[in-house]
Amino acid sequence: MKPKKDQGIEVPKPLIYTLQFIQFFSTGLVTKIGARIFTTPIKHKTPKREYHMEANARQEKLHIPKINKEIVTYHYGEGEKKILLVHGWSGRGTQLVKFADEIIKSGYSTVSFDAPAHGKSGSSTTLMPEFIASILEMEKIYGPFEYAIGHSLGGMSLLNSVKQGLKIKKLVIIGSGDKIIDILNDFVSKVKLKPIIAEKLRNHFEKKSGESMESYAAHFAAKDVHVPTLVIHDENDYEVPVSCGINIHKNLPDGELYLTKKLGHRKILGDASVINKSISFIYD
């Protein structure tokens, strides 16, 4: 039996119907509305399994000058050596709690954060460049970090951060996406719009930022990541295809690929074998 598909960007059906109606009259307007939806994460309620990390972590607000936004950071454990944890889209700074618990047992501490528009951090919209700006500012204020672990968009952001100068000894990415246009195509498919809207969305974002979105593709950044990197991906990830992880691994100068089965996109974060593999890799 095919595993249940992971939930990605969630759009109410009435809104989907409205978008479909609007696109027949104005692709420009539907592109603007679609861009707003695409850049607005869902703020999910913190699950009970993360309560103890939220309660025991020292929380601080940090201003990110480059984007003029404020984020909330989490400092968990007392170890002097620190490991950076980065959540994915619609995640939270406590989402990698199972990793954090194992890390502090070994005498390290973790530093994580609610990315812009996520969790307790301010604003309502964001994109990967703001994740990257937050990571690089955190290194300035709270670093150095020995290692880093990122999930999904967090993995993509860490690859790009290392490319832009983040100094770490090893990197672990889990369920990372790859090509930006594939992410846009998937979004357009989910909201049942014409395929051409994906290209219009890309043009919209590139005009706004003045940068090529594909310059942030994970496999492209991977070419400039010269630290040992473990790529973990589930073969049954129906939100981010396993081909993404395989392509990233092919482009890493010093990479290792670890594939799992039947864990999907989020259950993988609580799997003991995945956590043990990650911990063994960074400490080895």
SULBEL-V635717 format. One record per pair of residues at least 4 apart in sequence whose C-alpha atoms are under 6 Angstrom apart, sorted by the first residue. I is the first residue (numbers start at 1). J is the second residue. D is the distance in Angstrom with one decimal. If there is no record, write none. Layout:
I|J|D + I|J|D
This chain:
5|238|5.6 + 6|239|5.7 + 16|191|5.4 + 23|27|4.9 + 23|30|5.5 + 27|31|6.0 + 30|34|5.8 + 31|35|6.0 + 31|201|5.9 + 34|38|6.0 + 39|125|5.1 + 39|126|5.3 + 40|125|4.6 + 41|90|4.9 + 42|90|5.1 + 43|90|6.0 + 43|119|6.0 + 52|56|6.0 + 53|57|5.7 + 57|74|5.6 + 57|75|5.1 + 57|76|4.5 + 58|74|5.6 + 58|75|5.0 + 59|73|5.5 + 59|74|4.8 + 60|72|5.7 + 60|73|5.2 + 61|71|5.7 + 61|72|4.5 + 62|70|5.5 + 62|71|5.3 + 63|69|5.9 + 63|70|4.3 + 64|68|5.6 + 64|69|5.4 + 64|70|5.9 + 71|116|5.9 + 71|121|4.5 + 72|113|5.6 + 72|114|5.5 + 72|121|5.4 + 73|112|5.7 + 73|113|4.1 + 74|111|5.6 + 74|112|5.1 + 74|113|5.7 + 75|110|6.0 + 75|111|4.8 + 76|109|5.6 + 76|110|5.2 + 77|104|5.5 + 77|109|4.4 + 78|109|5.7 + 79|107|5.2 + 79|108|4.3 + 79|109|4.7 + 81|108|5.2 + 82|108|5.8 + 82|109|4.9 + 82|110|5.4 + 82|145|5.1 + 82|146|5.8 + 83|110|4.8 + 83|145|5.4 + 83|146|5.7 + 83|147|5.0 + 83|148|5.5 + 84|110|5.8 + 84|111|5.0 + 84|112|5.9 + 84|148|4.6 + 85|112|4.9 + 85|148|5.8 + 85|149|5.0 + 85|150|5.8 + 86|150|4.6 + 86|154|4.9 + 87|91|5.5 + 87|92|6.0 + 87|150|6.0 + 87|151|5.4 + 87|154|5.1 + 88|151|5.2 + 88|152|4.9 + 88|153|4.5 + 88|154|4.7 + 89|153|5.9 + 92|114|5.2 + 92|119|5.4 + 93|112|5.2 + 93|113|4.4 + 93|114|4.7 + 103|108|5.8 + 104|108|5.0 + 104|109|5.2 + 114|118|5.4 + 114|119|5.3 + 114|121|5.7 + 116|121|5.6 + 117|121|5.8 + 117|122|5.5 + 117|123|4.9 + 117|124|4.6 + 117|125|5.4 + 132|157|5.5 + 132|161|5.6 + 138|142|5.5 + 139|143|4.2 + 139|144|5.9 + 145|168|6.0 + 146|168|5.3 + 146|169|5.7 + 147|168|5.2 + 147|169|5.6 + 147|170|5.1 + 147|171|5.9 + 148|171|5.1 + 149|172|4.7 + 149|173|5.8 + 150|154|4.5 + 150|155|4.2 + 150|173|4.9 + 151|155|5.0 + 151|173|5.9 + 151|174|4.7 + 151|175|5.9 + 152|175|4.8 + 152|176|3.9 + 152|177|5.9 + 155|173|4.7 + 155|176|5.2 + 156|176|5.9 + 156|218|5.3 + 157|161|6.0 + 159|221|5.9 + 160|221|5.4 + 161|166|5.4 + 162|166|4.3 + 163|224|5.5 + 163|225|5.9 + 170|227|5.5 + 170|228|5.1 + 170|229|5.9 + 171|229|4.7 + 172|229|5.7 + 172|230|4.7 + 173|231|5.2 + 174|232|4.7 + 174|233|5.8 + 175|233|4.8 + 177|240|5.9 + 177|244|5.7 + 178|217|5.3 + 178|218|4.6 + 178|244|5.2 + 179|217|4.7 + 180|214|5.8 + 180|217|5.8 + 184|198|5.4 + 185|198|5.4 + 188|193|5.4 + 203|207|6.0 + 206|210|5.3 + 206|211|5.3 + 206|212|5.6 + 218|222|6.0 + 219|248|4.4 + 219|251|5.8 + 222|251|5.7 + 222|252|5.1 + 223|251|5.3 + 223|252|5.4 + 226|253|6.0 + 228|254|5.0 + 228|255|5.8 + 229|255|4.8 + 230|255|5.8 + 230|256|4.8 + 231|257|4.9 + 232|258|4.8 + 232|259|5.8 + 233|242|5.9 + 233|245|5.9 + 233|259|5.2 + 234|259|5.5 + 234|260|4.5 + 234|261|5.3 + 234|264|5.9 + 235|242|5.4 + 235|261|5.3 + 236|261|5.9 + 236|262|5.4 + 236|264|5.3 + 237|241|5.7 + 237|264|4.1 + 237|265|5.1 + 249|255|5.8 + 263|267|5.3 + 263|268|5.0 + 272|276|6.0 + 273|277|6.0 + 276|280|6.0 + 280|284|5.6
